[in-house]
């Protein structure tokens, strides 16, 4: 018995069963409520163009979340990350030379 999603949903609703369709990625992105809620965000990525990805599930008025940049390639941000806790340029080079990340 091959039925469409709409037919199954109608049958279930007629029987008092709460049900909804199972969406694929495109269906989710195109859903009206998902669009209204701003559930997906787009951002500029240096190698992937302008990807669309799930946004942030929690929203704060005074400190809204945002995508600052996309995921880095392996080793791409090693220097920046290691500078954060105070590693010197010499220490970063030494770590890169030992195989940790890539050279700055």
PyMOL commands that place a pseudoatom at each C-alpha (Angstrom):
pseudoatom trace, name=CA, resn=UNK, resi=1, chain=A, elem=C, hetatm=0, pos=[0.000, 0.000, 0.000]
pseudoatom trace, name=CA, resn=UNK, resi=2, chain=A, elem=C, hetatm=0, pos=[1.905, 3.014, -1.297]
pseudoatom trace, name=CA, resn=UNK, resi=3, chain=A, elem=C, hetatm=0, pos=[0.541, 6.315, -0.018]
pseudoatom trace, name=CA, resn=UNK, resi=4, chain=A, elem=C, hetatm=0, pos=[1.870, 9.842, -0.163]
pseudoatom trace, name=CA, resn=UNK, resi=5, chain=A, elem=C, hetatm=0, pos=[3.002, 11.662, 2.938]
pseudoatom trace, name=CA, resn=UNK, resi=6, chain=A, elem=C, hetatm=0, pos=[-0.135, 13.820, 2.768]
pseudoatom trace, name=CA, resn=UNK, resi=7, chain=A, elem=C, hetatm=0, pos=[-2.365, 10.719, 2.650]
pseudoatom trace, name=CA, resn=UNK, resi=8, chain=A, elem=C, hetatm=0, pos=[-0.651, 9.142, 5.685]
pseudoatom trace, name=CA, resn=UNK, resi=9, chain=A, elem=C, hetatm=0, pos=[-0.863, 12.390, 7.634]
pseudoatom trace, name=CA, resn=UNK, resi=10, chain=A, elem=C, hetatm=0, pos=[-4.561, 12.780, 6.859]
pseudoatom trace, name=CA, resn=UNK, resi=11, chain=A, elem=C, hetatm=0, pos=[-5.262, 9.194, 7.985]
pseudoatom trace, name=CA, resn=UNK, resi=12, chain=A, elem=C, hetatm=0, pos=[-3.382, 9.723, 11.240]
pseudoatom trace, name=CA, resn=UNK, resi=13, chain=A, elem=C, hetatm=0, pos=[-5.025, 13.059, 11.976]
pseudoatom trace, name=CA, resn=UNK, resi=14, chain=A, elem=C, hetatm=0, pos=[-8.453, 11.517, 11.327]
pseudoatom trace, name=CA, resn=UNK, resi=15, chain=A, elem=C, hetatm=0, pos=[-7.587, 8.903, 13.959]
pseudoatom trace, name=CA, resn=UNK, resi=16, chain=A, elem=C, hetatm=0, pos=[-6.456, 11.555, 16.456]
pseudoatom trace, name=CA, resn=UNK, resi=17, chain=A, elem=C, hetatm=0, pos=[-2.751, 10.739, 16.071]
pseudoatom trace, name=CA, resn=UNK, resi=18, chain=A, elem=C, hetatm=0, pos=[-0.368, 13.649, 16.246]
pseudoatom trace, name=CA, resn=UNK, resi=19, chain=A, elem=C, hetatm=0, pos=[2.001, 13.352, 13.322]
pseudoatom trace, name=CA, resn=UNK, resi=20, chain=A, elem=C, hetatm=0, pos=[4.122, 15.374, 10.983]
pseudoatom trace, name=CA, resn=UNK, resi=21, chain=A, elem=C, hetatm=0, pos=[6.230, 14.715, 7.927]
pseudoatom trace, name=CA, resn=UNK, resi=22, chain=A, elem=C, hetatm=0, pos=[9.858, 13.623, 8.111]
pseudoatom trace, name=CA, resn=UNK, resi=23, chain=A, elem=C, hetatm=0, pos=[11.862, 16.299, 6.342]
pseudoatom trace, name=CA, resn=UNK, resi=24, chain=A, elem=C, hetatm=0, pos=[15.076, 16.122, 4.386]
pseudoatom trace, name=CA, resn=UNK, resi=25, chain=A, elem=C, hetatm=0, pos=[17.515, 19.040, 4.537]
pseudoatom trace, name=CA, resn=UNK, resi=26, chain=A, elem=C, hetatm=0, pos=[15.913, 20.960, 1.649]
pseudoatom trace, name=CA, resn=UNK, resi=27, chain=A, elem=C, hetatm=0, pos=[12.434, 20.484, 3.137]
pseudoatom trace, name=CA, resn=UNK, resi=28, chain=A, elem=C, hetatm=0, pos=[13.601, 21.858, 6.490]
pseudoatom trace, name=CA, resn=UNK, resi=29, chain=A, elem=C, hetatm=0, pos=[15.325, 24.872, 4.951]
pseudoatom trace, name=CA, resn=UNK, resi=30, chain=A, elem=C, hetatm=0, pos=[12.248, 25.663, 2.844]
pseudoatom trace, name=CA, resn=UNK, resi=31, chain=A, elem=C, hetatm=0, pos=[9.737, 25.279, 5.711]
pseudoatom trace, name=CA, resn=UNK, resi=32, chain=A, elem=C, hetatm=0, pos=[7.859, 28.527, 6.391]
pseudoatom trace, name=CA, resn=UNK, resi=33, chain=A, elem=C, hetatm=0, pos=[8.179, 28.308, 10.183]
pseudoatom trace, name=CA, resn=UNK, resi=34, chain=A, elem=C, hetatm=0, pos=[11.904, 27.585, 9.955]
pseudoatom trace, name=CA, resn=UNK, resi=35, chain=A, elem=C, hetatm=0, pos=[12.296, 30.699, 7.790]
pseudoatom trace, name=CA, resn=UNK, resi=36, chain=A, elem=C, hetatm=0, pos=[10.202, 32.868, 10.139]
pseudoatom trace, name=CA, resn=UNK, resi=37, chain=A, elem=C, hetatm=0, pos=[12.223, 31.680, 13.149]
pseudoatom trace, name=CA, resn=UNK, resi=38, chain=A, elem=C, hetatm=0, pos=[15.528, 32.352, 11.382]
pseudoatom trace, name=CA, resn=UNK, resi=39, chain=A, elem=C, hetatm=0, pos=[16.617, 28.830, 12.273]
pseudoatom trace, name=CA, resn=UNK, resi=40, chain=A, elem=C, hetatm=0, pos=[19.287, 28.738, 9.550]
pseudoatom trace, name=CA, resn=UNK, resi=41, chain=A, elem=C, hetatm=0, pos=[22.032, 31.267, 8.959]
pseudoatom trace, name=CA, resn=UNK, resi=42, chain=A, elem=C, hetatm=0, pos=[24.220, 32.015, 5.968]
pseudoatom trace, name=CA, resn=UNK, resi=43, chain=A, elem=C, hetatm=0, pos=[27.742, 33.327, 6.160]
pseudoatom trace, name=CA, resn=UNK, resi=44, chain=A, elem=C, hetatm=0, pos=[30.728, 33.958, 3.906]
pseudoatom trace, name=CA, resn=UNK, resi=45, chain=A, elem=C, hetatm=0, pos=[33.291, 31.157, 4.021]
pseudoatom trace, name=CA, resn=UNK, resi=46, chain=A, elem=C, hetatm=0, pos=[36.713, 31.530, 2.418]
pseudoatom trace, name=CA, resn=UNK, resi=47, chain=A, elem=C, hetatm=0, pos=[36.605, 28.130, 0.643]
pseudoatom trace, name=CA, resn=UNK, resi=48, chain=A, elem=C, hetatm=0, pos=[32.920, 27.069, 0.673]
pseudoatom trace, name=CA, resn=UNK, resi=49, chain=A, elem=C, hetatm=0, pos=[31.266, 30.227, -0.626]
pseudoatom trace, name=CA, resn=UNK, resi=50, chain=A, elem=C, hetatm=0, pos=[28.082, 31.111, 1.267]
pseudoatom trace, name=CA, resn=UNK, resi=51, chain=A, elem=C, hetatm=0, pos=[26.860, 27.982, 3.080]
pseudoatom trace, name=CA, resn=UNK, resi=52, chain=A, elem=C, hetatm=0, pos=[23.522, 27.719, 4.880]
pseudoatom trace, name=CA, resn=UNK, resi=53, chain=A, elem=C, hetatm=0, pos=[23.750, 26.027, 8.255]
pseudoatom trace, name=CA, resn=UNK, resi=54, chain=A, elem=C, hetatm=0, pos=[21.637, 25.588, 11.403]
pseudoatom trace, name=CA, resn=UNK, resi=55, chain=A, elem=C, hetatm=0, pos=[21.704, 28.742, 13.478]
pseudoatom trace, name=CA, resn=UNK, resi=56, chain=A, elem=C, hetatm=0, pos=[21.658, 29.185, 17.215]
pseudoatom trace, name=CA, resn=UNK, resi=57, chain=A, elem=C, hetatm=0, pos=[18.891, 27.568, 19.289]
pseudoatom trace, name=CA, resn=UNK, resi=58, chain=A, elem=C, hetatm=0, pos=[19.066, 30.184, 22.058]
pseudoatom trace, name=CA, resn=UNK, resi=59, chain=A, elem=C, hetatm=0, pos=[18.671, 33.914, 21.450]
pseudoatom trace, name=CA, resn=UNK, resi=60, chain=A, elem=C, hetatm=0, pos=[19.647, 36.733, 23.755]
pseudoatom trace, name=CA, resn=UNK, resi=61, chain=A, elem=C, hetatm=0, pos=[18.548, 40.319, 23.162]
pseudoatom trace, name=CA, resn=UNK, resi=62, chain=A, elem=C, hetatm=0, pos=[21.653, 42.052, 24.474]
pseudoatom trace, name=CA, resn=UNK, resi=63, chain=A, elem=C, hetatm=0, pos=[24.217, 39.547, 23.185]
pseudoatom trace, name=CA, resn=UNK, resi=64, chain=A, elem=C, hetatm=0, pos=[22.911, 38.010, 19.958]
pseudoatom trace, name=CA, resn=UNK, resi=65, chain=A, elem=C, hetatm=0, pos=[24.874, 35.059, 18.598]
pseudoatom trace, name=CA, resn=UNK, resi=66, chain=A, elem=C, hetatm=0, pos=[26.389, 35.295, 15.149]
pseudoatom trace, name=CA, resn=UNK, resi=67, chain=A, elem=C, hetatm=0, pos=[28.685, 33.322, 12.881]
pseudoatom trace, name=CA, resn=UNK, resi=68, chain=A, elem=C, hetatm=0, pos=[31.961, 35.218, 12.758]
pseudoatom trace, name=CA, resn=UNK, resi=69, chain=A, elem=C, hetatm=0, pos=[33.624, 32.854, 10.329]
pseudoatom trace, name=CA, resn=UNK, resi=70, chain=A, elem=C, hetatm=0, pos=[33.263, 29.291, 9.135]
pseudoatom trace, name=CA, resn=UNK, resi=71, chain=A, elem=C, hetatm=0, pos=[35.203, 26.278, 10.277]
pseudoatom trace, name=CA, resn=UNK, resi=72, chain=A, elem=C, hetatm=0, pos=[38.898, 26.513, 9.561]
pseudoatom trace, name=CA, resn=UNK, resi=73, chain=A, elem=C, hetatm=0, pos=[40.852, 23.999, 7.545]
pseudoatom trace, name=CA, resn=UNK, resi=74, chain=A, elem=C, hetatm=0, pos=[43.228, 21.814, 9.578]
pseudoatom trace, name=CA, resn=UNK, resi=75, chain=A, elem=C, hetatm=0, pos=[46.017, 23.986, 10.984]
pseudoatom trace, name=CA, resn=UNK, resi=76, chain=A, elem=C, hetatm=0, pos=[44.697, 27.162, 9.390]
pseudoatom trace, name=CA, resn=UNK, resi=77, chain=A, elem=C, hetatm=0, pos=[44.280, 29.136, 12.623]
pseudoatom trace, name=CA, resn=UNK, resi=78, chain=A, elem=C, hetatm=0, pos=[47.014, 27.513, 14.711]
pseudoatom trace, name=CA, resn=UNK, resi=79, chain=A, elem=C, hetatm=0, pos=[49.010, 30.708, 15.203]
pseudoatom trace, name=CA, resn=UNK, resi=80, chain=A, elem=C, hetatm=0, pos=[45.970, 32.765, 16.242]
pseudoatom trace, name=CA, resn=UNK, resi=81, chain=A, elem=C, hetatm=0, pos=[44.712, 30.101, 18.618]
pseudoatom trace, name=CA, resn=UNK, resi=82, chain=A, elem=C, hetatm=0, pos=[48.069, 29.584, 20.314]
pseudoatom trace, name=CA, resn=UNK, resi=83, chain=A, elem=C, hetatm=0, pos=[48.614, 33.335, 20.704]
pseudoatom trace, name=CA, resn=UNK, resi=84, chain=A, elem=C, hetatm=0, pos=[45.376, 33.500, 22.742]
pseudoatom trace, name=CA, resn=UNK, resi=85, chain=A, elem=C, hetatm=0, pos=[46.811, 31.790, 25.857]
pseudoatom trace, name=CA, resn=UNK, resi=86, chain=A, elem=C, hetatm=0, pos=[50.117, 33.655, 25.441]
pseudoatom trace, name=CA, resn=UNK, resi=87, chain=A, elem=C, hetatm=0, pos=[52.436, 31.395, 23.418]
pseudoatom trace, name=CA, resn=UNK, resi=88, chain=A, elem=C, hetatm=0, pos=[55.298, 33.346, 21.842]
pseudoatom trace, name=CA, resn=UNK, resi=89, chain=A, elem=C, hetatm=0, pos=[56.127, 33.201, 18.129]
pseudoatom trace, name=CA, resn=UNK, resi=90, chain=A, elem=C, hetatm=0, pos=[59.164, 31.031, 18.966]
pseudoatom trace, name=CA, resn=UNK, resi=91, chain=A, elem=C, hetatm=0, pos=[57.051, 28.579, 20.977]
pseudoatom trace, name=CA, resn=UNK, resi=92, chain=A, elem=C, hetatm=0, pos=[54.496, 28.374, 18.172]
pseudoatom trace, name=CA, resn=UNK, resi=93, chain=A, elem=C, hetatm=0, pos=[57.243, 27.619, 15.628]
pseudoatom trace, name=CA, resn=UNK, resi=94, chain=A, elem=C, hetatm=0, pos=[58.632, 24.949, 17.936]
pseudoatom trace, name=CA, resn=UNK, resi=95, chain=A, elem=C, hetatm=0, pos=[55.207, 23.335, 18.306]
pseudoatom trace, name=CA, resn=UNK, resi=96, chain=A, elem=C, hetatm=0, pos=[54.638, 23.446, 14.546]
pseudoatom trace, name=CA, resn=UNK, resi=97, chain=A, elem=C, hetatm=0, pos=[58.077, 21.915, 13.966]
pseudoatom trace, name=CA, resn=UNK, resi=98, chain=A, elem=C, hetatm=0, pos=[57.151, 19.085, 16.338]
pseudoatom trace, name=CA, resn=UNK, resi=99, chain=A, elem=C, hetatm=0, pos=[54.046, 18.361, 14.255]
pseudoatom trace, name=CA, resn=UNK, resi=100, chain=A, elem=C, hetatm=0, pos=[51.409, 20.303, 16.217]
pseudoatom trace, name=CA, resn=UNK, resi=101, chain=A, elem=C, hetatm=0, pos=[49.350, 22.298, 13.722]
pseudoatom trace, name=CA, resn=UNK, resi=102, chain=A, elem=C, hetatm=0, pos=[51.020, 24.163, 10.898]
pseudoatom trace, name=CA, resn=UNK, resi=103, chain=A, elem=C, hetatm=0, pos=[53.754, 26.754, 10.877]
pseudoatom trace, name=CA, resn=UNK, resi=104, chain=A, elem=C, hetatm=0, pos=[52.531, 30.356, 11.117]
for i in range(1, 104): cmd.bond("trace and resi %d" % i, "trace and resi %d" % (i + 1))
show_as sticks, trace
zoom trace
